[in-house]
Amino acid sequence: MSSIRFQALRETAGRKPARVEELAKKSEIFGSNVFNEKAMRKYLTPEAFKAVQNAVQHGTKIDRKIADYIAMGMKEWSLSKGVTHYTHWFQPLTGATAEKHDAFFETSFDGSDPVEKFGGSQLVQQEPDASSFPNGGIRNTFEARGYTAWDPTSPAFIFGTTLCIPTVFVSYTGEALDNKTPLLRALQAIDQAATDVAKYFDKNVKKITPTLGWEQEYFLVDIALANSRPDIMFTGRTLLGHTSAKGQQLEDHYFGSIPTRALNYMRDLENECMLLGIPVKTRHNEVAPNQFELAPIFEETNLAVDHNSLLMDVMSKVGERHDFKVLFHEKPFKGVNGSGKHNNWSLATDTGINLLSPGKTPMSNLQFLTFFINTIKAVHDYEELLRASIASASNDHRLGANEAPPAIISVFIGQQLTNVLQELEGVTKGKLSPEEKTDLKLNVVGKLPDVLLDNTDRNRTSPFAFTGNKFEFRAVGSMANCATSMTTLNSIVAKQLMEFKAEVDGLIENNDLKKDEAIFNVLREYIKKTKNILFEGDGYSEAWEKEAKKRGLSNHKTTPEALKAKVSTKAIELFGFLNVMNHVEVESRYEIELEEYTKKIQIEGRVLGDIARNHVVPTAIRYQNVLIENVRGLKEIFGASFEKIAKEQIKLIKEISEHIEGINTKVDAMTEERKKANKLDSAEKMAAAYCNKVKPFFEEIRYHADKLELLVDDELWTLTKYRELLFTR
C-alpha cells in the first residue's frame, strides 16, 4: 500500500504548471457568458426587455406571452455561443447546487423535422423529481413533485455548452425546498423596512439593497496526493496525520509569492469568472501552507450568493485541469489555520449611498448611526439565531480554534466608535436643549468622518466586526452557502428596523418630539441595552468565556446545541412575521441540518475506522515484525546479553503494541456507540449521540495513529504525510 503514496509523490514531482492564455482585458470579457443587460438589449424586443427590468427592479410578474419572447431571445443568444442544452440551476438544501440538463433539440412525433426549441414554459418553470432532495418532513417520499421557477433578478449564464437559468425550488404545496427562496423573502423584508427608516433622512430613497462581499478561503492539494488519502476523498479533511515539523509557524506563506502552479490555477479561474460575470478582484496566499483566498467586488446579495455557489463549482472544475483537489472544508488539516468565508455586509440606497458609511453632514451621520446601532441591536437580540446560521459539522472544527472567531457571538466596533456611543448614551431623555442639539451635531455626530478615518483595524477574534463601512461576519464557514447566514442577518435587521420606526413614530406622535430628538432618544436606549454584545478584546481567551457567561451570551460549541435556536419560539415568530419562512419550513430545515450533521459524523467515523484498521494497524504490525526479526537476530548473536543490546527495539515493539491495542479498543467502542445512536428514534437524539458519544473517539483514535506515524519506518507508511500534502507545490 505504501507504493500508492510514493507513486503519488513521483507523479506530483513531475508536474509542470499548466499553460494559461489571457483571453483579453478583463473589462472586455467580463460577463460575456451572461444574459445581462447588454445581451438582452440585443436579443429581446423592447417590450420583453422592459418586462425583465421591471421584474428585477420592482418585482413585477412577467406575463407568459412575454416569457415566450424572452425565451426566444435567450435561446438565440445561447445558440450563437454554441450552447446545446439548458438547465434550471438551483440550490437545494444539500449545500450544493443542482441541475438537470435538457437539449434545445426536439423532433415531431414521427421523429422528423428536428428543431431547436425553447419556450416561455421551459424558461419559467420545470418539474424536477424532488424525491431524493432533503425535505425535512415537508412531504412523503412517494410525493416527488417539486418545481423550479425562474428568478429573473439573477441573470442566466452559460457554463460549458449549457444555458443555466437561476431558479427557486419549491414543493407541490408551496414550501421552499431551497436556500434561495427564503433569502429572496428576507431581502424583500429588509428593503421595505430599511427604506421606511431611510426616508427619515432622504425622502427620495425608494429602494434599499443589501450588499455582500464574500472572501473565499481554500486549500490546493495535488490531485494524486489527495486521491492517496481515503479521508480526503470521502470527508474533505484529514482524519489522521501527525503535524509537519514545519507548518505555518514562520509565517512565511501569508501574502508571500504565489507558487507558480497555484498562480496559473488562479489565472485560469479568473478567466472563467470574468466570462461568468463573477467580479473577482483579490487573490493571495493565506496563513497556512497551500492555503489561498480570493475575493470579489461587492454585489447585490442575491447575486453574490449565486456567484459564490457557482464559483465553488467552477473552482473544482478548473482545479481538475491543473491536477489540483480544491479543499473547502473549514479544517482540513490539524495544527494549521482553517478556512472561512467572511461575509462583508452593508446596505445601499438607490440614490447611491452606503448606509453604513458616515457622510459629510450631521444628517448623513445620524443616518449612519441609526443603521449602525440598529444592526448591533439586532445581533444583540438574536445572537443565538445568528450562531445557529453558521453551524455545521465542518465549521465546529474551526470556531474557537486559534485562527477563527469563537462560538460566542459578539460585535467589535473599535475604541473610537465606542467613545461615540458613550457620548450618545448621555443624551437627555425627552426634548433636547438647544445647547445639547448643537453639541451633538457639531462635536459628536458632525465629526464622525474624522473619527472613522483610521477606524479600520480588524479584530481577527471577533465573529461580527465593523470594518469602516460594513459589518464583517467572520464566523461563516468556507463550505457554507452564504444564503443561510444572509437570510438570518437580513431578517433580524429588518425586524429591528421595523421596531425602531414604530418607537420613533410613537415618540413623535405621543411625546411631541422632533424627529431628530426622537431618533436620539431611541438610539440612546438601544446603546444601553446592547452593551453586553460589544467586545474589543481577545475572543480566544478563557477570560472572555467567563465574561461572556456573566453577560448572558450563549456559547454553543457544537452544531446540535447551536441549531436549537432555529426552532425556538422567537425564531419561528421572527421568520413568520416577516413571511420569510413559515413554521413548517423552519422546522424542516432544523430536521435536515441535524440529519446532515449526523450523516457527516457517521461517514467520518466509518472512514476513520477503515483507515485505522486497514492502513495504520497493518503497517504498524509489518514494521513491528521487522523489529522482532531484528531482536531475534541479536539474540542469536549475543545470547543472554541481547536484552541490553536490543533494549530500544524491545521498547519500540512494546510502544507499537500499546498503540495498536489503543486503536483497536477505541474503534470497537466507537462502532458500538454508532450502532446505539443509529437505533434512536429522532434526528435530535441521534445528532446529540453522534456529537457526544461517537465523535469524542475521533481524537483518541487519532492520537494513537499519529504516534505510530512517528514510530513506523517512513518507507512502510501508507498514508501521504502532512509535509507532503502541505508543501508539495
Secondary structure, DSSP 4 states (H G I P E B T S, - for coil): -HHHHHHHHHHHHT--PPP----S-HHHHTTTTB--HHHHHHHS-HHHHHHHHHHHHH-PPPPHHHHHHHHHHHHHHHHHTT--EEEEEB-BTTSS-B--EEESEE--TTS-S-EE---HHHHHEE--B-TTS--TTSS-TT--BEEEEE-TTS--EEETTEEEEEEEEEETTS-B-BSHHHHHHHHHHHHHHHHHHHTTT-TT---EEEEEEEEEEEEEEEHHHHHT-HHHHHHSS-SS-PPPSSSSTT--STT-PPPHHHHHHHHHHHHHHHHTT--EEEEEE-SSTTEEEEEE--EEHHHHHHHHHHHHHHHHHHHHHTTEEEE--S-SSTTS---BEEEEEEEEETTS-BTTS--SSHHHHHHHHHHHHHHHHHHHHTHHHHHHTT--TTGGGTTTSTTS--SS--EE--HHHHHHHHHHHTPPSSSPPHHHHHHIIIIIITTHHHHHTT-----TT-SEEE-SSSEEETT-BTTS-HHHHHHHHHHHHHHHHHHHHHHHHHHHHHS---HHHHHHHHHHHHHHHTGGGB--S-TTSHHHHHHHHHHT-----SHHHHHGGGGSHHHHHHHHHTTS--HHHHHHHHHHHHHHHHHHHHHHHHHHHHHIIIIIHHHHHHHHHHHHHHHHHHHHHHGGGHHHHTHHHHHHHHHHHHHHHHHHHHHHHHHHHHHHHHT-SSHHHHHHHIIIIITHHHHHHHHHHHHHHHHS-TTT--SPPHHHHHH--
